[in-house]
């Protein structure tokens, strides 16, 4: 039993560096996998918001065309048709501006940097420095 403990304590410097290199390689692979997962999750969020922006614009355009024509025709009974068209156009433009501004603001607030991976790599670098020192 004492001999086994003595053998563990007497590992060569080469063995220790070999083990450290192996563990460092494993650690780097794990950090790369974490960064890939984090970036994929954030890219998915960006894609969802871009998709919402596009669908919102298409639905707004398609759905309101018929309604707008009807509203313009109804208003034309009370005011000149060109004023009715201008009034409806300004209202629709204001709604579109709000929708687009909201989606763009959400896109601006998404941080694409894989912060968890960067923090973890910094910790790993400190650990590795302490192991080598």
Helices and strands as residue ranges (DSSP letters): H 2-9, H 13-75, H 81-108, H 115-132
